[in-house]
Amino acid sequence: MKILGISAHYHDSAAALVIDGLPVAAVQEERLSRRKNDAAFPLGAIGWCLGQAALEPGDLDAVVFYERPMLKFDRILTCALRAFPRGRAAFAHAMKNSLGEKIWVRGIITAELGVPRDKILFTEHHQSHAAAAFLTAPTRRAAILTTDGVGEWATLTVGHGERSPGGPTSITLLREVRFPHSLGMLYSTFTAYLGFAVNEGEYKVMGLAAYGRPSMAAEVRRVIRRTPDGAFVLDLDYFEFHTTVARSFSQRFVDLFGPPRNRYDPIDLATSEGRRFADIAASVQKVLEEILVDMTAALHRETGLPDLCLGGGVALNGVANARILAESGFERLFVPSAPGDAGCALGAALYADRIHFGNPDRDVPDHPFWGPSIDGGELTRLAREDGLSVEELDDQALIEQVADDLAAGRVVGWMDGALEFGPRALGHRSILAAPHEVAMRDRLNRDIKYREEFRPFAPVVPVEMAERYFELPPNGARLARFMSGVFPVRPEWRARLAAVVHVDGTARLQTLERAMAPRLHDLLMAYGRRTGVPVLLNTSFNLAGEPIVNRVVEGYSTFRRCGIDILVAGQARVVKRALAQAKLEEALA
């Protein structure tokens, strides 16, 4: 069967194509449109996925949308009416926003793709999250927890799944927490309060938290309370996201935590105000972790299963994930490369294949590389048109040369193979650098990424060597496969890995098996032979406010607009003109 999955209309639209039970293509719309977090109906992503398999829309057996628009509209309308007349503006905004294309998804799919209405299916939002987490994980039986801002009504679900090799699959969601009570909305409210963009800046809150003390955790527990059944409720007197579009927190929230940060003001951690913001970030982070650890521990006691699959946008919180693995009682924790709404496109397609159509289970390849591939020849052409020297090298020579570049302190833009699916650069669209000096971290933030100085960078290490440098709990290397966990750097290595060690001594680690990204693994080993430490700084290949690069031309444009020294795409290597001139002058001296 040929099944197309679609997510759209909230944030981070995407499409995914599953053929005979296996993914063959998946890509976020933003990577093609070049609009960060593009929420539009993903015509570009759909077109690319179909083209990758040489299909026309009429060849599809089903098109599956990742949530039920009418059920979501029921929630929006109900909440708006509950808030009336106080929420009149929100009601008008909700009606205008929802009565457009968002509610008539079946008609849009039919109009845009020409697919008959009887081929269009809908999953529930958290069913898509659950399928994306469970059906892509290398486990047969697992507990499942999904948590995000909100789907239709659900904001968190717990359940379990079972896969029989070549046989049936079941996903059972036992219970849910309903809007407006939401861990995702709690964290997003603090994100907005701290002056960051909602659905984009949550990871900044997690990074800022390491600089603070959870001195206001008691205040956070006043705005979110635990319930006797093990769930939680928000005290809605502190929030406004359910009644207005103007802001997500109320005056009572401000009275409790103090004035919010103006998004244009820098966070100066040397000032009392900067430290207050860091303490607030640390406090909400601590409370989030406590709730997730408690709920997952209860789920482990209930199911008795050794594995947990975690999905939804909150699953991007690597600090919480590491605590879940260490403290919940589960032996293994699986988080997909795209746990947020983009991943729901793949989850919806897999759910339809296994559950709706009842097709036999198949193991999904354990990698994130489902997007467009690069053409190294395009870099050669672009560089020569600009008068830059370009080398085309075989794999071994290229790896050795780039290892020399990195050991000499140069920053490398690295493009290899197919694009990652999800928000992390996992070795195919990366900026790589030596991890040893704090000055490298500061240079990357200042001259290349153009972002806040408190933001940490991630290390990548061969999986077989990870425990030498990082303190990993049992099966921590698995959680780090898609950069989904934050772990302590061993104290004796922190000085040698200063560019990737956060202020609290931790790092958001990627462990790399050679089978997943052979050339990057070989580069790590070559770098290790030169420096004694086979670890590199790995950050996404993009500038602040831009999506991760997809095509070579986008990587080349980024290379020309920032402080990256070397660009590698496929077999081609290009050096910045100023660097090449300096090397020539050095050779002639």
C-alpha positions as a Python dict, from the first residue, in 0.01 Angstrom:
ca = {
    (1, 'M'): (0, 0, 0),
    (2, 'K'): (104, 359, -67),
    (3, 'I'): (6, 595, 215),
    (4, 'L'): (79, 967, 242),
    (5, 'G'): (81, 1128, 587),
    (6, 'I'): (32, 1503, 632),
    (7, 'S'): (69, 1742, 926),
    (8, 'A'): (-22, 2108, 880),
    (9, 'H'): (-188, 2427, 999),
    (10, 'Y'): (-41, 2465, 1347),
    (11, 'H'): (337, 2473, 1319),
    (12, 'D'): (609, 2273, 1145),
    (13, 'S'): (407, 2120, 860),
    (14, 'A'): (543, 1805, 700),
    (15, 'A'): (466, 1513, 470),
    (16, 'A'): (574, 1149, 483),
    (17, 'L'): (528, 860, 242),
    (18, 'V'): (497, 498, 354),
    (19, 'I'): (503, 221, 94),
    (20, 'D'): (436, -142, 188),
    (21, 'G'): (470, -56, 555),
    (22, 'L'): (805, 127, 539),
    (23, 'P'): (891, 498, 515),
    (24, 'V'): (1048, 600, 187),
    (25, 'A'): (1042, 980, 226),
    (26, 'A'): (965, 1243, 491),
    (27, 'V'): (1044, 1613, 499),
    (28, 'Q'): (932, 1928, 680),
    (29, 'E'): (782, 2201, 464),
    (30, 'E'): (1016, 2464, 614),
    (31, 'R'): (1319, 2289, 463),
    (32, 'L'): (1176, 2344, 115),
    (33, 'S'): (993, 2677, 155),
    (34, 'R'): (1277, 2826, 368),
    (35, 'R'): (1020, 2974, 610),
    (36, 'K'): (1105, 2877, 968),
    (37, 'N'): (833, 2660, 1127),
    (38, 'D'): (621, 2686, 813),
    (39, 'A'): (265, 2587, 907),
    (40, 'A'): (113, 2604, 558),
    (41, 'F'): (-43, 2307, 385),
    (42, 'P'): (278, 2126, 278),
    (43, 'L'): (244, 2116, -98),
    (44, 'G'): (621, 2132, -143),
    (45, 'A'): (683, 1844, 95),
    (46, 'I'): (402, 1638, -60),
    (47, 'G'): (536, 1699, -408),
    (48, 'W'): (887, 1600, -307),
    (49, 'C'): (773, 1281, -132),
    (50, 'L'): (565, 1171, -429),
    (51, 'G'): (844, 1257, -670),
    (52, 'Q'): (1092, 1057, -466),
    (53, 'A'): (884, 745, -532),
    (54, 'A'): (784, 847, -887),
    (55, 'L'): (416, 854, -787),
    (56, 'E'): (119, 1066, -883),
    (57, 'P'): (-149, 1150, -626),
    (58, 'G'): (-383, 908, -800),
    (59, 'D'): (-144, 623, -723),
    (60, 'L'): (-199, 662, -348),
    (61, 'D'): (-417, 419, -155),
    (62, 'A'): (-476, 668, 124),
    (63, 'V'): (-393, 1019, 241),
    (64, 'V'): (-394, 1055, 621),
    (65, 'F'): (-419, 1383, 810),
    (66, 'Y'): (-255, 1384, 1152),
    (67, 'E'): (-551, 1505, 1357),
    (68, 'R'): (-928, 1550, 1346),
    (69, 'P'): (-1004, 1912, 1249),
    (70, 'M'): (-1370, 1903, 1357),
    (71, 'L'): (-1278, 1769, 1701),
    (72, 'K'): (-1018, 2042, 1734),
    (73, 'F'): (-1279, 2298, 1626),
    (74, 'D'): (-1510, 2160, 1896),
    (75, 'R'): (-1242, 2236, 2154),
    (76, 'I'): (-1172, 2585, 2016),
    (77, 'L'): (-1543, 2673, 2004),
    (78, 'T'): (-1614, 2531, 2348),
    (79, 'C'): (-1327, 2719, 2510),
    (80, 'A'): (-1421, 3043, 2336),
    (81, 'L'): (-1781, 3015, 2452),
    (82, 'R'): (-1675, 2934, 2807),
    (83, 'A'): (-1469, 3253, 2816),
    (84, 'F'): (-1744, 3472, 2667),
    (85, 'P'): (-1788, 3768, 2707),
    (86, 'R'): (-1442, 3812, 2857),
    (87, 'G'): (-1294, 3631, 2560),
    (88, 'R'): (-1483, 3811, 2281),
    (89, 'A'): (-1163, 3900, 2094),
    (90, 'A'): (-1036, 3545, 2127),
    (91, 'F'): (-1371, 3413, 2000),
    (92, 'A'): (-1357, 3633, 1689),
    (93, 'H'): (-997, 3535, 1627),
    (94, 'A'): (-1075, 3166, 1674),
    (95, 'M'): (-1366, 3174, 1431),
    (96, 'K'): (-1170, 3361, 1166),
    (97, 'N'): (-871, 3133, 1212),
    (98, 'S'): (-1061, 2805, 1217),
    (99, 'L'): (-1338, 2861, 964),
    (100, 'G'): (-1086, 2906, 687),
    (101, 'E'): (-879, 2623, 549),
    (102, 'K'): (-800, 2464, 886),
    (103, 'I'): (-1142, 2304, 927),
    (104, 'W'): (-1198, 2196, 565),
    (105, 'V'): (-894, 1971, 534),
    (106, 'R'): (-1068, 1699, 335),
    (107, 'G'): (-1173, 1954, 75),
    (108, 'I'): (-825, 2104, 58),
    (109, 'I'): (-665, 1764, 2),
    (110, 'T'): (-917, 1681, -267),
    (111, 'A'): (-872, 2019, -438),
    (112, 'E'): (-491, 2023, -422),
    (113, 'L'): (-416, 1658, -495),
    (114, 'G'): (-726, 1536, -676),
    (115, 'V'): (-757, 1244, -434),
    (116, 'P'): (-1111, 1104, -392),
    (117, 'R'): (-1273, 1187, -60),
    (118, 'D'): (-1308, 820, 35),
    (119, 'K'): (-928, 783, 31),
    (120, 'I'): (-878, 1060, 290),
    (121, 'L'): (-844, 945, 650),
    (122, 'F'): (-789, 1116, 985),
    (123, 'T'): (-610, 1002, 1297),
    (124, 'E'): (-629, 1171, 1632),
    (125, 'H'): (-336, 1398, 1712),
    (126, 'H'): (-198, 1192, 1999),
    (127, 'Q'): (-252, 867, 1809),
    (128, 'S'): (-14, 1012, 1550),
    (129, 'H'): (238, 1101, 1821),
    (130, 'A'): (207, 755, 1973),
    (131, 'A'): (257, 583, 1638),
    (132, 'A'): (558, 800, 1551),
    (133, 'A'): (718, 711, 1884),
    (134, 'F'): (630, 340, 1905),
    (135, 'L'): (623, 212, 1547),
    (136, 'T'): (968, 356, 1464),
    (137, 'A'): (1136, 221, 1780),
    (138, 'P'): (1331, -108, 1794),
    (139, 'T'): (1099, -263, 2053),
    (140, 'R'): (810, -510, 2038),
    (141, 'R'): (618, -413, 2353),
    (142, 'A'): (637, -76, 2525),
    (143, 'A'): (454, 172, 2739),
    (144, 'I'): (372, 497, 2557),
    (145, 'L'): (349, 853, 2686),
    (146, 'T'): (275, 1150, 2460),
    (147, 'T'): (271, 1510, 2580),
    (148, 'D'): (261, 1846, 2403),
    (149, 'G'): (72, 2175, 2405),
    (150, 'V'): (-259, 2041, 2276),
    (151, 'G'): (-396, 1826, 1998),
    (152, 'E'): (-773, 1819, 1961),
    (153, 'W'): (-858, 1800, 2334),
    (154, 'A'): (-580, 1582, 2471),
    (155, 'T'): (-255, 1734, 2596),
    (156, 'L'): (-106, 1414, 2742),
    (157, 'T'): (-185, 1046, 2693),
    (158, 'V'): (-56, 724, 2846),
    (159, 'G'): (-91, 375, 2706),
    (160, 'H'): (97, 84, 2559),
    (161, 'G'): (170, -82, 2226),
    (162, 'E'): (253, -427, 2094),
    (163, 'R'): (399, -538, 1761),
    (164, 'S'): (399, -899, 1639),
    (165, 'P'): (668, -970, 1375),
    (166, 'G'): (485, -1002, 1045),
    (167, 'G'): (156, -990, 1235),
    (168, 'P'): (-85, -742, 1393),
    (169, 'T'): (-2, -422, 1579),
    (170, 'S'): (-194, -263, 1865),
    (171, 'I'): (-169, 83, 2019),
    (172, 'T'): (-392, 138, 2322),
    (173, 'L'): (-416, 482, 2482),
    (174, 'L'): (-558, 431, 2830),
    (175, 'R'): (-603, 782, 2969),
    (176, 'E'): (-556, 1144, 2875),
    (177, 'V'): (-523, 1489, 3028),
    (178, 'R'): (-740, 1745, 2852),
    (179, 'F'): (-695, 2110, 2757),
    (180, 'P'): (-646, 2362, 2911),
    (181, 'H'): (-439, 2153, 3155),
    (182, 'S'): (-116, 2098, 2967),
    (183, 'L'): (255, 2052, 3041),
    (184, 'G'): (334, 2194, 2699),
    (185, 'M'): (124, 2505, 2759),
    (186, 'L'): (281, 2546, 3105),
    (187, 'Y'): (630, 2547, 2955),
    (188, 'S'): (527, 2765, 2661),
    (189, 'T'): (374, 3020, 2898),
    (190, 'F'): (705, 3051, 3081),
    (191, 'T'): (876, 3067, 2741),
    (192, 'A'): (663, 3370, 2649),
    (193, 'Y'): (710, 3525, 2994),
    (194, 'L'): (1088, 3497, 2955),
    (195, 'G'): (1069, 3683, 2624),
    (196, 'F'): (1119, 3394, 2382),
    (197, 'A'): (902, 3289, 2089),
    (198, 'V'): (646, 3018, 2170),
    (199, 'N'): (696, 2692, 1975),
    (200, 'E'): (1051, 2803, 1901),
    (201, 'G'): (1216, 2925, 2220),
    (202, 'E'): (1137, 2642, 2463),
    (203, 'Y'): (1486, 2496, 2419),
    (204, 'K'): (1626, 2837, 2517),
    (205, 'V'): (1440, 2810, 2847),
    (206, 'M'): (1596, 2468, 2904),
    (207, 'G'): (1942, 2609, 2827),
    (208, 'L'): (1888, 2913, 3048),
    (209, 'A'): (1770, 2693, 3336),
    (210, 'A'): (2122, 2557, 3388),
    (211, 'Y'): (2239, 2906, 3488),
    (212, 'G'): (1978, 2941, 3762),
    (213, 'R'): (1864, 2789, 4089),
    (214, 'P'): (1512, 2644, 4125),
    (215, 'S'): (1442, 2895, 4399),
    (216, 'M'): (1088, 2958, 4274),
    (217, 'A'): (980, 2596, 4232),
    (218, 'A'): (726, 2641, 4512),
    (219, 'E'): (569, 2928, 4318),
    (220, 'V'): (555, 2715, 4002),
    (221, 'R'): (380, 2441, 4200),
    (222, 'R'): (112, 2697, 4285),
    (223, 'V'): (24, 2737, 3917),
    (224, 'I'): (28, 2361, 3843),
    (225, 'R'): (-103, 2122, 4105),
    (226, 'R'): (-96, 1744, 4118),
    (227, 'T'): (-425, 1556, 4141),
    (228, 'P'): (-503, 1240, 4343),
    (229, 'D'): (-516, 1027, 4026),
    (230, 'G'): (-154, 1113, 3945),
    (231, 'A'): (-227, 1377, 3681),
    (232, 'F'): (-218, 1757, 3718),
    (233, 'V'): (-425, 2071, 3672),
    (234, 'L'): (-327, 2427, 3597),
    (235, 'D'): (-464, 2702, 3818),
    (236, 'L'): (-623, 2897, 3535),
    (237, 'D'): (-625, 3220, 3734),
    (238, 'Y'): (-256, 3246, 3639),
    (239, 'F'): (-308, 3191, 3264),
    (240, 'E'): (-482, 3358, 2972),
    (241, 'F'): (-390, 3137, 2674),
    (242, 'H'): (-735, 2976, 2694),
    (243, 'T'): (-923, 3308, 2683),
    (244, 'T'): (-720, 3551, 2473),
    (245, 'V'): (-464, 3566, 2195),
    (246, 'A'): (-295, 3870, 2349),
    (247, 'R'): (-76, 3683, 2596),
    (248, 'S'): (-60, 3349, 2772),
    (249, 'F'): (-9, 3460, 3135),
    (250, 'S'): (-230, 3676, 3357),
    (251, 'Q'): (-160, 3969, 3586),
    (252, 'R'): (-175, 3729, 3878),
    (253, 'F'): (112, 3537, 3717),
    (254, 'V'): (311, 3862, 3695),
    (255, 'D'): (230, 3941, 4058),
    (256, 'L'): (372, 3601, 4155),
    (257, 'F'): (687, 3596, 3942),
    (258, 'G'): (759, 3963, 3876),
    (259, 'P'): (773, 4167, 3554),
    (260, 'P'): (818, 3964, 3233),
    (261, 'R'): (1125, 4010, 3017),
    (262, 'N'): (1105, 4234, 2714),
    (263, 'R'): (1209, 4014, 2424),
    (264, 'Y'): (1440, 4286, 2293),
    (265, 'D'): (1637, 4314, 2618),
    (266, 'P'): (1942, 4089, 2647),
    (267, 'I'): (1966, 3849, 2937),
    (268, 'D'): (2263, 3965, 3143),
    (269, 'L'): (2338, 3693, 3395),
    (270, 'A'): (2566, 3931, 3585),
    (271, 'T'): (2262, 4135, 3693),
    (272, 'S'): (1997, 4048, 3951),
    (273, 'E'): (1728, 4066, 3683),
    (274, 'G'): (1917, 3826, 3458),
    (275, 'R'): (1962, 3586, 3749),
    (276, 'R'): (1590, 3613, 3832),
    (277, 'F'): (1501, 3501, 3482),
    (278, 'A'): (1749, 3213, 3504),
    (279, 'D'): (1603, 3108, 3840),
    (280, 'I'): (1251, 3110, 3698),
    (281, 'A'): (1366, 2896, 3403),
    (282, 'A'): (1535, 2654, 3646),
    (283, 'S'): (1220, 2638, 3857),
    (284, 'V'): (975, 2550, 3579),
    (285, 'Q'): (1227, 2302, 3440),
    (286, 'K'): (1254, 2130, 3780),
    (287, 'V'): (877, 2106, 3823),
    (288, 'L'): (832, 1971, 3470),
    (289, 'E'): (1093, 1703, 3539),
    (290, 'E'): (929, 1607, 3869),
    (291, 'I'): (589, 1560, 3708),
    (292, 'L'): (722, 1360, 3412),
    (293, 'V'): (935, 1135, 3631),
    (294, 'D'): (643, 1073, 3865),
    (295, 'M'): (398, 998, 3582),
    (296, 'T'): (636, 768, 3395),
    (297, 'A'): (725, 583, 3716),
    (298, 'A'): (352, 525, 3775),
    (299, 'L'): (314, 405, 3415),
    (300, 'H'): (602, 162, 3466),
    (301, 'R'): (439, 20, 3779),
    (302, 'E'): (107, -13, 3594),
    (303, 'T'): (237, -181, 3278),
    (304, 'G'): (539, -370, 3409),
    (305, 'L'): (702, -317, 3071),
    (306, 'P'): (1077, -249, 3037),
    (307, 'D'): (1053, 1, 2749),
    (308, 'L'): (894, 345, 2720),
    (309, 'C'): (827, 533, 2396),
    (310, 'L'): (794, 908, 2441),
    (311, 'G'): (634, 1141, 2185),
    (312, 'G'): (505, 1497, 2151),
    (313, 'G'): (691, 1826, 2161),
    (314, 'V'): (773, 1798, 2533),
    (315, 'A'): (986, 1494, 2442),
    (316, 'L'): (1243, 1740, 2303),
    (317, 'N'): (1332, 1830, 2662),
    (318, 'G'): (1654, 1631, 2690),
    (319, 'V'): (1713, 1714, 3057),
    (320, 'A'): (1375, 1569, 3154),
    (321, 'N'): (1432, 1267, 2929),
    (322, 'A'): (1758, 1180, 3103),
    (323, 'R'): (1585, 1190, 3441),
    (324, 'I'): (1302, 970, 3311),
    (325, 'L'): (1555, 710, 3196),
    (326, 'A'): (1745, 722, 3525),
    (327, 'E'): (1454, 740, 3770),
    (328, 'S'): (1129, 605, 3621),
    (329, 'G'): (1215, 235, 3638),
    (330, 'F'): (1204, 185, 3262),
    (331, 'E'): (1514, 13, 3125),
    (332, 'R'): (1503, 179, 2782),
    (333, 'L'): (1359, 510, 2661),
    (334, 'F'): (1292, 568, 2292),
    (335, 'V'): (1236, 917, 2149),
    (336, 'P'): (1206, 951, 1768),
    (337, 'S'): (1411, 1202, 1572),
    (338, 'A'): (1093, 1406, 1510),
    (339, 'P'): (879, 1377, 1826),
    (340, 'G'): (687, 1700, 1756),
    (341, 'D'): (411, 1778, 1508),
    (342, 'A'): (628, 1727, 1200),
    (343, 'G'): (680, 1366, 1306),
    (344, 'C'): (302, 1323, 1318),
    (345, 'A'): (300, 1308, 937),
    (346, 'L'): (500, 985, 959),
    (347, 'G'): (307, 869, 1263),
    (348, 'A'): (-28, 919, 1088),
    (349, 'A'): (84, 720, 783),
    (350, 'L'): (220, 435, 996),
    (351, 'Y'): (-93, 433, 1217),
    (352, 'A'): (-315, 402, 912),
    (353, 'D'): (-99, 124, 768),
    (354, 'R'): (-79, -89, 1085),
    (355, 'I'): (-401, -7, 1271),
    (356, 'H'): (-663, 112, 1017),
    (357, 'F'): (-568, -124, 734),
    (358, 'G'): (-429, -397, 962),
    (359, 'N'): (-118, -455, 755),
    (360, 'P'): (152, -679, 903),
    (361, 'D'): (421, -523, 1118),
    (362, 'R'): (759, -437, 968),
    (363, 'D'): (1073, -302, 1136),
    (364, 'V'): (1131, 63, 1042),
    (365, 'P'): (1496, 150, 963),
    (366, 'D'): (1654, 307, 1270),
    (367, 'H'): (1779, 637, 1124),
    (368, 'P'): (1649, 992, 1069),
    (369, 'F'): (1760, 1046, 707),
    (370, 'W'): (1437, 1053, 504),
    (371, 'G'): (1473, 1388, 321),
    (372, 'P'): (1630, 1514, -3),
    (373, 'S'): (1988, 1416, -83),
    (374, 'I'): (2262, 1657, -184),
    (375, 'D'): (2457, 1679, -508),
    (376, 'G'): (2823, 1759, -437),
    (377, 'G'): (2869, 1863, -797),
    (378, 'E'): (2644, 2161, -729),
    (379, 'L'): (2898, 2295, -479),
    (380, 'T'): (3176, 2258, -735),
    (381, 'R'): (2976, 2460, -988),
    (382, 'L'): (2876, 2734, -741),
    (383, 'A'): (3228, 2778, -605),
    (384, 'R'): (3385, 2799, -949),
    (385, 'E'): (3130, 3056, -1061),
    (386, 'D'): (3240, 3268, -763),
    (387, 'G'): (3608, 3217, -833),
    (388, 'L'): (3672, 3001, -527),
    (389, 'S'): (3907, 2707, -540),
    (390, 'V'): (3736, 2370, -496),
    (391, 'E'): (3877, 2025, -440),
    (392, 'E'): (3702, 1700, -529),
    (393, 'L'): (3852, 1420, -321),
    (394, 'D'): (3784, 1053, -263),
    (395, 'D'): (3638, 958, 74),
    (396, 'Q'): (3962, 875, 251),
    (397, 'A'): (4146, 1186, 133),
    (398, 'L'): (3847, 1406, 214),
    (399, 'I'): (3813, 1267, 566),
    (400, 'E'): (4182, 1316, 636),
    (401, 'Q'): (4180, 1672, 500),
    (402, 'V'): (3872, 1775, 697),
    (403, 'A'): (4017, 1620, 1012),
    (404, 'D'): (4325, 1840, 956),
    (405, 'D'): (4098, 2142, 909),
    (406, 'L'): (3914, 2076, 1235),
    (407, 'A'): (4234, 2008, 1428),
    (408, 'A'): (4365, 2344, 1304),
    (409, 'G'): (4063, 2520, 1460),
    (410, 'R'): (3862, 2573, 1141),
    (411, 'V'): (3483, 2558, 1137),
    (412, 'V'): (3334, 2320, 880),
    (413, 'G'): (2993, 2317, 717),
    (414, 'W'): (2920, 1948, 655),
    (415, 'M'): (2657, 1829, 403),
    (416, 'D'): (2625, 1457, 337),
    (417, 'G'): (2351, 1236, 197),
    (418, 'A'): (1983, 1269, 282),
    (419, 'L'): (1836, 1543, 502),
    (420, 'E'): (1741, 1466, 863),
    (421, 'F'): (1372, 1446, 957),
    (422, 'G'): (1324, 1643, 1278),
    (423, 'P'): (1473, 1949, 1447),
    (424, 'R'): (1822, 1812, 1519),
    (425, 'A'): (2121, 1803, 1286),
    (426, 'L'): (2241, 1446, 1329),
    (427, 'G'): (2535, 1436, 1091),
    (428, 'H'): (2408, 1521, 741),
    (429, 'R'): (2345, 1896, 771),
    (430, 'S'): (2586, 2001, 1047),
    (431, 'I'): (2833, 2269, 1142),
    (432, 'L'): (3133, 2091, 1293),
    (433, 'A'): (3413, 2235, 1506),
    (434, 'A'): (3677, 2141, 1762),
    (435, 'P'): (3516, 2103, 2106),
    (436, 'H'): (3813, 2194, 2324),
    (437, 'E'): (3804, 2572, 2388),
    (438, 'V'): (3536, 2802, 2527),
    (439, 'A'): (3652, 3052, 2265),
    (440, 'M'): (3515, 2820, 1993),
    (441, 'R'): (3171, 2820, 2155),
    (442, 'D'): (3176, 3198, 2180),
    (443, 'R'): (3293, 3232, 1819),
    (444, 'L'): (3013, 3009, 1693),
    (445, 'N'): (2746, 3198, 1887),
    (446, 'R'): (2884, 3540, 1788),
    (447, 'D'): (3010, 3502, 1430),
    (448, 'I'): (2825, 3205, 1285),
    (449, 'K'): (2497, 3123, 1458),
    (450, 'Y'): (2424, 3485, 1567),
    (451, 'R'): (2248, 3379, 1887),
    (452, 'E'): (2246, 3425, 2267),
    (453, 'E'): (2574, 3364, 2447),
    (454, 'F'): (2417, 3131, 2706),
    (455, 'R'): (2315, 2878, 2441),
    (456, 'P'): (2511, 2549, 2461),
    (457, 'F'): (2639, 2332, 2177),
    (458, 'A'): (2617, 1956, 2144),
    (459, 'P'): (2897, 1700, 2114),
    (460, 'V'): (2895, 1398, 1882),
    (461, 'V'): (3104, 1091, 1970),
    (462, 'P'): (3136, 736, 1834),
    (463, 'V'): (2893, 526, 2037),
    (464, 'E'): (3161, 275, 2125),
    (465, 'M'): (3366, 548, 2297),
    (466, 'A'): (3088, 751, 2458),
    (467, 'E'): (3123, 621, 2812),
    (468, 'R'): (3487, 726, 2828),
    (469, 'Y'): (3387, 1094, 2809),
    (470, 'F'): (3028, 1102, 2935),
    (471, 'E'): (2848, 962, 3240),
    (472, 'L'): (2572, 754, 3084),
    (473, 'P'): (2312, 550, 3271),
    (474, 'P'): (2233, 203, 3137),
    (475, 'N'): (2097, 244, 2782),
    (476, 'G'): (2180, 615, 2787),
    (477, 'A'): (2365, 575, 2458),
    (478, 'R'): (2037, 473, 2295),
    (479, 'L'): (1862, 790, 2418),
    (480, 'A'): (2154, 992, 2280),
    (481, 'R'): (2121, 836, 1934),
    (482, 'F'): (1898, 1122, 1815),
    (483, 'M'): (2040, 1378, 2063),
    (484, 'S'): (1743, 1327, 2296),
    (485, 'G'): (1919, 1327, 2634),
    (486, 'V'): (2140, 1558, 2840),
    (487, 'F'): (2412, 1381, 3040),
    (488, 'P'): (2708, 1481, 3262),
    (489, 'V'): (3048, 1515, 3102),
    (490, 'R'): (3304, 1322, 3307),
    (491, 'P'): (3487, 1572, 3529),
    (492, 'E'): (3831, 1472, 3402),
    (493, 'W'): (3730, 1560, 3043),
    (494, 'R'): (3543, 1886, 3099),
    (495, 'A'): (3847, 2106, 3041),
    (496, 'R'): (3925, 1926, 2713),
    (497, 'L'): (3562, 1955, 2597),
    (498, 'A'): (3497, 2310, 2714),
    (499, 'A'): (3311, 2421, 2400),
    (500, 'V'): (3038, 2158, 2448),
    (501, 'V'): (3011, 2150, 2828),
    (502, 'H'): (2719, 2351, 2962),
    (503, 'V'): (2754, 2560, 3276),
    (504, 'D'): (2620, 2273, 3489),
    (505, 'G'): (2875, 2023, 3354),
    (506, 'T'): (2634, 1849, 3116),
    (507, 'A'): (2602, 1813, 2739),
    (508, 'R'): (2319, 1727, 2499),
    (509, 'L'): (2499, 1430, 2351),
    (510, 'Q'): (2476, 1251, 2018),
    (511, 'T'): (2618, 900, 2010),
    (512, 'L'): (2694, 779, 1658),
    (513, 'E'): (2697, 426, 1522),
    (514, 'R'): (2901, 396, 1205),
    (515, 'A'): (2610, 228, 1025),
    (516, 'M'): (2398, 542, 1067),
    (517, 'A'): (2644, 801, 930),
    (518, 'P'): (2963, 626, 810),
    (519, 'R'): (3150, 932, 686),
    (520, 'L'): (3093, 1134, 1002),
    (521, 'H'): (3197, 835, 1211),
    (522, 'D'): (3517, 804, 1007),
    (523, 'L'): (3579, 1176, 1051),
    (524, 'L'): (3542, 1145, 1429),
    (525, 'M'): (3795, 863, 1433),
    (526, 'A'): (4037, 1058, 1213),
    (527, 'Y'): (4000, 1362, 1436),
    (528, 'G'): (4065, 1142, 1739),
    (529, 'R'): (4390, 1017, 1588),
    (530, 'R'): (4509, 1377, 1564),
    (531, 'T'): (4391, 1509, 1900),
    (532, 'G'): (4340, 1207, 2121),
    (533, 'V'): (3971, 1295, 2162),
    (534, 'P'): (3726, 1158, 1899),
    (535, 'V'): (3459, 1416, 1985),
    (536, 'L'): (3336, 1707, 1772),
    (537, 'L'): (3105, 1998, 1833),
    (538, 'N'): (2795, 1938, 1619),
    (539, 'T'): (2534, 2208, 1566),
    (540, 'S'): (2264, 2251, 1303),
    (541, 'F'): (2369, 2404, 971),
    (542, 'N'): (2164, 2724, 977),
    (543, 'L'): (2174, 3082, 1099),
    (544, 'A'): (1944, 3217, 1369),
    (545, 'G'): (1586, 3247, 1242),
    (546, 'E'): (1644, 3022, 939),
    (547, 'P'): (1558, 2655, 883),
    (548, 'I'): (1836, 2397, 862),
    (549, 'V'): (1982, 2398, 513),
    (550, 'N'): (1853, 2141, 266),
    (551, 'R'): (2014, 2192, -76),
    (552, 'V'): (2377, 2268, -147),
    (553, 'V'): (2290, 2618, -268),
    (554, 'E'): (2144, 2697, 77),
    (555, 'G'): (2452, 2560, 249),
    (556, 'Y'): (2671, 2766, 17),
    (557, 'S'): (2472, 3083, 84),
    (558, 'T'): (2503, 3028, 459),
    (559, 'F'): (2876, 2960, 420),
    (560, 'R'): (2921, 3292, 239),
    (561, 'R'): (2717, 3491, 496),
    (562, 'C'): (2885, 3381, 818),
    (563, 'G'): (3216, 3278, 970),
    (564, 'I'): (3230, 2916, 850),
    (565, 'D'): (3578, 2848, 709),
    (566, 'I'): (3526, 2528, 506),
    (567, 'L'): (3224, 2386, 324),
    (568, 'V'): (3203, 2016, 237),
    (569, 'A'): (2924, 1869, 25),
    (570, 'G'): (2961, 1514, -95),
    (571, 'Q'): (3316, 1482, -228),
    (572, 'A'): (3368, 1858, -277),
    (573, 'R'): (3557, 2086, -36),
    (574, 'V'): (3562, 2466, -65),
    (575, 'V'): (3774, 2707, 141),
    (576, 'K'): (3686, 3070, 214),
    (577, 'R'): (3888, 3306, -5),
    (578, 'A'): (4044, 3490, 291),
    (579, 'L'): (4153, 3162, 448),
    (580, 'A'): (4293, 3033, 121),
    (581, 'Q'): (4487, 3357, 73),
    (582, 'A'): (4628, 3337, 427),
    (583, 'K'): (4741, 2978, 370),
    (584, 'L'): (4911, 3077, 43),
    (585, 'E'): (5093, 3365, 210),
    (586, 'E'): (5203, 3134, 490),
    (587, 'A'): (5340, 2884, 238),
    (588, 'L'): (5533, 3156, 53),
    (589, 'A'): (5680, 3310, 369),
}
